[in-house]
Amino acid sequence: MVPAALTDCNSGGEMSVFLVCNEWAELPCNSEEAPEELEEHTMVAHQEFLYVFGGMQDSSYTNSKIPLWVFDIVKECWINWKTGSETLQGVTPANRKGHSAVTFGSSMYVYGGYIDIRGSTKEFWKFDFDSRMWSLLSSAQGGPGPRHGHSAMTFQDCMYLFGGLQGLREQKDLWSWSSASQTWSCIKFHSGPSRLVGHSAVLFKDSMLIFGGGETQSSPQNSLWRFNLKTQTWKKLALLPGSASLCRIHHCSIGMGQSFQPTAPNGIFFREIPNSYNINNKLRPFKNKCQPSRSTMQEPCIELQTFHMDNKKCLPDLSTALKDTKLKGSCLTFENKEAVRKKRSSGDLTEENEDAMFLHMPDLLLVLGGKPLQGQHMISVWHMTVA
């Protein structure tokens, strides 16, 4: 699936933002198969489905139901979906909040979380999408221990977990888990982020980006750190002068663009475009005309622009917003915005068109929601200019 749209599941409904047309659209969330109101849940994508796990607010209700819901991206609806564990009376995970969920191949891996009265847990669960079976990874000894409010992401055959709360204490440790050897390793470093909870992590090229979070639950930050997974070194990325500042904790982030796509061990993108693909005459809704001037900057920089959703209708025009803020000569335009909107509404937007969009999409880090709560439905777009 081409990242032409980002879907966000949150309490009280579901929204989708189309990056090409710069619009929000409300998706149905009123069926019996839809989840109840959730908080601090997780969502992963596999093939044409979204898997939402945990976060149920009514703990008494969760005792009789596995907290897992599935959304069909193509049909845009929640589906009635029973797991094999339910049928076979197998072992299944309890509801939890503040856990992490990542995918390896055809499986989802869930680590930690806060379980009602039990507090933080170190449970490590695997869910197989094909067999629909849960299994507890008892072979994965050691590791971060009881943890919630942490972040996790994958690179090649490893999962990387950073920070979070162990009991009531914030952490700043970094762990890797190998899916091949089923073992944990603690990565040592001398400099890097402080103790963090409620931050987010995404893969960018061969690095992990850590955004926001706080040293405590009430101290959100706007820091963006980059951990090079090959050299195992940290670097704090600077904001361009004049860029907006956004402090966020317990938010969610997703990377859009080719630099955020996962790679196989041989370095080839999972989502390949044929070499013979001619994109010269295709729609080009994204056009990155120029990069910010670095004549006075000694370090690679990033810039941030914030947008507010107006009555769930539309986001302000991005090119206008950038022009008004006069951000050091950087510009990002939607060249064929109206043409794309018409094609999407008429059903003429083909996979070929979307492939062209993907190739011309700049690298964006989208940050959605989180605390503090002022400015509801706020989505922030990081325009990445790191090398």
C-alpha positions as CSV (number, residue, x, y, z in Angstrom):
1,M,0.0,0.0,0.0
2,V,1.4,3.4,-1.0
3,P,1.6,5.8,1.9
4,A,-0.8,8.4,0.2
5,A,-2.9,8.4,3.3
6,L,-2.4,8.0,7.0
7,T,-5.1,6.4,9.2
8,D,-5.3,7.3,12.8
9,C,-7.4,5.2,15.3
10,N,-8.3,7.0,18.4
11,S,-11.0,7.1,21.1
12,G,-14.3,8.2,19.8
13,G,-13.8,7.5,16.1
14,E,-11.5,7.0,13.2
15,M,-10.0,9.6,10.9
16,S,-7.9,9.4,7.7
17,V,-5.8,12.2,6.3
18,F,-5.0,12.1,2.6
19,L,-1.5,13.7,2.2
20,V,-1.9,14.2,-1.5
21,C,-5.1,16.3,-1.2
22,N,-4.3,17.6,2.2
23,E,-7.7,16.7,3.5
24,W,-9.3,14.8,6.5
25,A,-12.1,12.2,5.9
26,E,-14.1,10.6,8.6
27,L,-14.3,6.8,8.4
28,P,-17.1,4.6,9.8
29,C,-16.6,3.5,13.4
30,N,-20.1,2.6,14.6
31,S,-20.3,-1.1,13.9
32,E,-20.4,-3.8,16.6
33,E,-17.0,-5.0,15.4
34,A,-15.4,-1.6,16.2
35,P,-13.4,-1.1,19.4
36,E,-14.7,0.7,22.4
37,E,-13.0,3.9,23.5
38,L,-9.3,3.3,23.7
39,E,-6.2,5.0,25.2
40,E,-2.5,4.1,24.9
41,H,-3.3,1.3,22.4
42,T,-1.1,0.2,19.4
43,M,-1.8,-0.2,15.7
44,V,0.2,-2.1,13.1
45,A,-0.4,-2.7,9.4
46,H,-0.1,-6.1,7.6
47,Q,-1.2,-6.5,4.0
48,E,-4.6,-4.9,3.7
49,F,-5.5,-4.8,7.4
50,L,-4.8,-2.7,10.5
51,Y,-4.5,-4.5,13.8
52,V,-5.4,-2.5,16.9
53,F,-4.5,-4.0,20.2
54,G,-5.1,-3.0,23.9
55,G,-6.1,0.3,25.5
56,M,-9.6,-0.6,26.5
57,Q,-10.8,1.7,29.3
58,D,-13.4,-0.7,30.8
59,S,-11.1,-3.2,32.5
60,S,-14.1,-5.4,33.7
61,Y,-15.3,-5.8,30.1
62,T,-11.8,-6.8,28.9
63,N,-11.9,-10.0,31.0
64,S,-14.4,-11.5,28.6
65,K,-12.9,-10.3,25.4
66,I,-9.5,-10.4,23.7
67,P,-8.5,-6.7,23.1
68,L,-7.8,-7.1,19.4
69,W,-9.6,-5.4,16.5
70,V,-9.1,-5.6,12.7
71,F,-9.9,-2.9,10.2
72,D,-10.1,-3.7,6.4
73,I,-8.3,-0.8,4.6
74,V,-9.8,-1.6,1.2
75,K,-13.4,-1.9,2.4
76,E,-12.9,0.8,5.0
77,C,-14.8,-1.1,7.7
78,W,-14.2,-3.1,10.9
79,I,-14.6,-6.8,10.4
80,N,-15.9,-9.6,12.6
81,W,-12.7,-11.5,13.2
82,K,-12.1,-14.3,15.6
83,T,-8.6,-15.6,16.5
84,G,-7.6,-19.2,16.5
85,S,-6.8,-18.8,20.2
86,E,-10.4,-18.0,21.0
87,T,-11.6,-21.2,19.2
88,L,-9.0,-23.5,20.7
89,Q,-9.2,-21.9,24.2
90,G,-5.5,-21.0,23.9
91,V,-3.4,-18.6,26.0
92,T,-4.1,-15.0,25.1
93,P,-2.8,-11.6,26.4
94,A,-4.9,-9.5,28.8
95,N,-5.8,-5.9,28.1
96,R,-2.9,-3.4,28.6
97,K,-1.9,0.2,28.0
98,G,1.4,1.8,27.1
99,H,2.8,-1.3,25.4
100,S,4.6,-1.5,22.1
101,A,3.7,-3.5,18.9
102,V,5.9,-4.2,15.9
103,T,5.7,-6.6,12.9
104,F,8.2,-9.2,11.7
105,G,7.1,-10.9,8.5
106,S,3.6,-12.3,9.1
107,S,3.6,-11.8,12.9
108,M,3.0,-9.0,15.4
109,Y,5.1,-8.8,18.5
110,V,3.7,-7.0,21.6
111,Y,6.0,-6.1,24.5
112,G,5.2,-4.9,28.0
113,G,2.5,-2.5,28.9
114,Y,0.5,-1.6,32.1
115,I,-2.0,-4.2,33.1
116,D,-4.7,-2.8,35.5
117,I,-3.8,-3.6,39.1
118,R,-0.7,-5.7,38.2
119,G,1.2,-2.7,36.9
120,S,4.0,-2.9,34.4
121,T,4.7,-6.3,32.8
122,K,7.6,-7.8,30.9
123,E,5.3,-10.2,28.9
124,F,6.4,-10.6,25.3
125,W,3.7,-11.9,23.0
126,K,3.7,-13.0,19.4
127,F,0.5,-13.0,17.2
128,D,0.7,-14.9,13.9
129,F,-1.5,-13.2,11.3
130,D,-1.9,-16.4,9.2
131,S,-2.9,-18.9,12.0
132,R,-4.4,-16.1,14.2
133,M,-2.7,-17.7,17.2
134,W,-1.1,-16.0,20.2
135,S,2.0,-17.4,21.9
136,L,4.0,-16.1,24.9
137,L,7.7,-16.0,24.1
138,S,9.0,-17.6,27.2
139,S,12.3,-18.4,25.4
140,A,13.1,-14.7,25.3
141,Q,15.0,-14.5,28.6
142,G,16.5,-11.3,30.1
143,G,15.7,-8.1,28.3
144,P,14.3,-4.7,29.5
145,G,12.1,-6.2,32.2
146,P,8.7,-4.8,33.2
147,R,8.1,-1.7,31.0
148,H,5.4,0.7,29.7
149,G,5.4,4.0,28.0
150,H,8.4,3.0,25.9
151,S,9.0,3.0,22.2
152,A,9.9,0.2,19.8
153,M,10.7,-0.2,16.1
154,T,12.3,-2.7,13.8
155,F,15.3,-2.7,11.5
156,Q,16.1,-5.8,9.4
157,D,15.8,-8.8,11.8
158,C,15.9,-6.8,15.1
159,M,13.5,-4.9,17.3
160,Y,14.9,-1.9,19.2
161,L,13.2,-0.7,22.4
162,F,14.0,2.5,24.2
163,G,13.2,4.1,27.5
164,G,9.8,4.1,29.2
165,L,8.7,3.4,32.8
166,Q,9.9,0.5,34.9
167,G,7.5,0.7,37.8
168,L,7.5,4.4,38.6
169,R,11.0,5.1,37.3
170,E,11.8,6.6,33.9
171,Q,14.5,4.8,31.9
172,K,17.0,5.7,29.2
173,D,18.2,2.2,28.2
174,L,18.3,0.9,24.7
175,W,17.7,-2.8,23.9
176,S,17.7,-4.9,20.8
177,W,15.9,-8.2,20.3
178,S,17.0,-10.6,17.5
179,S,14.2,-12.5,15.8
180,A,16.7,-15.0,14.5
181,S,18.4,-15.9,17.8
182,Q,15.4,-15.0,20.0
183,T,17.7,-13.1,22.4
184,W,18.0,-9.7,24.0
185,S,21.0,-7.4,24.1
186,C,21.5,-4.1,25.9
187,I,23.2,-1.5,23.7
188,K,25.7,0.7,25.7
189,F,26.2,4.4,24.8
190,H,27.8,7.4,26.5
191,S,25.7,10.2,25.2
192,G,22.1,10.5,23.9
193,P,18.6,11.3,25.1
194,S,17.7,11.7,28.7
195,R,15.3,9.4,30.5
196,L,12.1,9.4,28.4
197,V,8.5,8.2,28.7
198,G,5.7,8.7,26.1
199,H,8.0,9.3,23.2
200,S,7.7,7.8,19.7
201,A,10.2,6.0,17.4
202,V,10.3,5.5,13.7
203,L,12.9,4.1,11.2
204,F,14.6,6.6,9.0
205,K,17.1,5.1,6.5
206,D,19.5,3.1,8.7
207,S,18.6,5.1,11.9
208,M,16.0,5.3,14.6
209,L,14.4,8.7,15.2
210,I,13.1,9.4,18.7
211,F,10.7,12.3,19.0
212,G,9.2,14.1,22.0
213,G,8.3,12.4,25.3
214,G,9.5,13.7,28.6
215,E,11.7,13.0,31.6
216,T,8.4,12.9,33.6
217,Q,4.8,12.5,32.6
218,S,4.3,16.3,32.9
219,S,7.4,17.5,31.1
220,P,6.9,17.1,27.3
221,Q,9.8,17.9,25.0
222,N,10.3,18.8,21.3
223,S,13.6,17.0,20.9
224,L,14.4,14.9,17.9
225,W,17.2,12.4,18.3
226,R,18.8,10.1,15.7
227,F,20.4,6.8,16.6
228,N,22.5,5.4,13.8
229,L,21.9,1.6,13.9
230,K,25.1,0.8,12.2
231,T,27.6,3.0,14.1
232,Q,25.4,2.8,17.3
233,T,25.8,6.5,18.0
234,W,23.3,9.3,18.9
235,K,23.0,12.7,17.4
236,K,20.5,15.4,18.4
237,L,19.0,17.1,15.3
238,A,18.7,20.9,15.5
239,L,15.6,22.9,14.4
240,L,16.0,25.5,11.6
241,P,16.0,29.0,13.0
242,G,12.4,30.3,12.9
243,S,10.8,26.9,12.9
244,A,7.8,26.3,15.2
245,S,8.4,24.4,18.5
246,L,6.1,21.5,19.4
247,C,6.4,19.7,22.7
248,R,4.5,16.4,22.8
249,I,4.2,13.4,25.0
250,H,2.1,10.2,24.5
251,H,1.6,11.1,20.8
252,C,2.0,8.9,17.7
253,S,4.3,9.3,14.8
254,I,4.7,7.9,11.3
255,G,7.3,8.5,8.6
256,M,6.2,9.0,5.0
257,G,8.5,8.9,2.0
258,Q,11.2,6.6,0.6
259,S,13.7,7.2,3.4
260,F,11.2,5.9,5.9
261,Q,10.5,2.6,4.1
262,P,11.9,-0.6,5.7
263,T,14.7,-2.4,3.9
264,A,15.6,-6.0,3.6
265,P,18.9,-7.2,4.9
266,N,20.5,-6.7,1.5
267,G,19.4,-3.0,1.5
268,I,16.6,-3.4,-1.1
269,F,13.3,-1.6,-0.4
270,F,10.5,-4.0,0.3
271,R,8.3,-1.9,-1.9
272,E,10.1,-1.9,-5.3
273,I,9.3,0.2,-8.3
274,P,10.3,-1.3,-11.7
275,N,13.3,0.3,-13.4
276,S,11.3,0.7,-16.6
277,Y,8.7,2.8,-14.8
278,N,8.3,6.1,-16.7
279,I,7.2,8.8,-14.2
280,N,8.0,11.9,-16.3
281,N,4.4,12.4,-17.5
282,K,2.6,11.2,-14.4
283,L,0.9,13.3,-11.7
284,R,3.4,14.9,-9.4
285,P,1.5,16.2,-6.4
286,F,4.6,16.6,-4.3
287,K,7.5,18.8,-5.5
288,N,10.4,19.5,-3.3
289,K,11.8,22.6,-5.1
290,C,14.6,23.4,-2.8
291,Q,16.3,22.5,0.5
292,P,16.8,24.9,3.4
293,S,20.0,27.0,3.1
294,R,22.8,25.5,5.2
295,S,25.3,28.3,4.6
296,T,25.1,29.3,8.2
297,M,24.3,25.9,9.7
298,Q,27.1,23.4,10.6
299,E,24.7,20.5,11.4
300,P,21.9,19.0,9.3
301,C,18.6,20.6,10.3
302,I,14.9,20.0,10.3
303,E,12.0,22.3,10.1
304,L,8.5,22.0,11.6
305,Q,5.2,23.2,10.5
306,T,1.9,22.7,12.5
307,F,-1.6,22.4,11.1
308,H,-5.0,22.4,12.8
309,M,-8.0,20.4,11.6
310,D,-11.0,22.7,11.0
311,N,-14.2,20.9,11.8
312,K,-12.8,17.7,10.4
313,K,-13.0,19.1,6.9
314,C,-9.6,20.2,5.5
315,L,-6.1,21.2,6.5
316,P,-4.8,24.6,5.4
317,D,-2.9,24.7,2.1
318,L,0.7,23.6,2.9
319,S,2.4,25.8,0.3
320,T,0.7,28.9,1.6
321,A,1.6,28.0,5.2
322,L,5.3,27.7,4.3
323,K,5.2,30.9,2.3
324,D,3.7,32.8,5.2
325,T,6.3,31.6,7.7
326,K,9.2,32.4,5.4
327,L,11.3,29.4,6.4
328,K,14.8,29.9,5.1
329,G,13.9,29.4,1.4
330,S,12.4,26.0,1.8
331,C,9.2,25.3,-0.1
332,L,6.9,22.3,-0.5
333,T,4.1,22.5,-3.0
334,F,1.2,20.3,-4.1
335,E,1.6,20.7,-7.8
336,N,-1.5,18.8,-9.0
337,K,-3.6,19.0,-5.8
338,E,-7.0,19.6,-7.6
339,A,-6.3,17.0,-10.3
340,V,-5.5,14.4,-7.7
341,R,-8.6,15.2,-5.7
342,K,-10.8,14.9,-8.8
343,K,-9.3,11.6,-9.8
344,R,-9.7,10.2,-6.3
345,S,-13.3,11.2,-6.0
346,S,-14.1,9.8,-9.4
347,G,-12.3,6.5,-8.8
348,D,-9.7,7.1,-11.5
349,L,-6.7,7.3,-9.2
350,T,-4.8,4.2,-10.4
351,E,-2.0,2.3,-8.7
352,E,0.3,3.8,-11.4
353,N,-0.6,7.3,-10.3
354,E,0.0,6.4,-6.6
355,D,3.4,5.0,-7.5
356,A,4.3,8.3,-9.0
357,M,3.2,10.1,-5.9
358,F,5.3,7.8,-3.8
359,L,8.4,8.5,-5.8
360,H,8.0,12.3,-5.5
361,M,6.9,12.4,-1.9
362,P,9.4,14.3,0.3
363,D,10.4,12.7,3.6
364,L,7.8,13.7,6.2
365,L,7.5,12.8,9.8
366,L,3.9,13.2,10.9
367,V,3.2,13.7,14.6
368,L,-0.4,13.4,15.7
369,G,-2.1,14.0,19.0
370,G,-0.6,13.7,22.4
371,K,-0.4,16.0,25.4
372,P,-0.7,18.8,26.3
373,L,-4.3,18.7,25.2
374,Q,-4.7,22.3,23.9
375,G,-5.1,22.5,20.1
376,Q,-7.2,19.3,19.6
377,H,-6.8,17.4,16.4
378,M,-3.4,18.9,15.7
379,I,-1.1,17.3,13.1
380,S,2.4,18.4,12.7
381,V,4.6,17.8,9.6
382,W,8.3,17.5,10.0
383,H,10.0,18.2,6.7
384,M,13.2,16.1,7.0
385,T,16.3,17.7,5.6
386,V,18.8,15.4,7.3
387,A,21.4,13.8,5.1
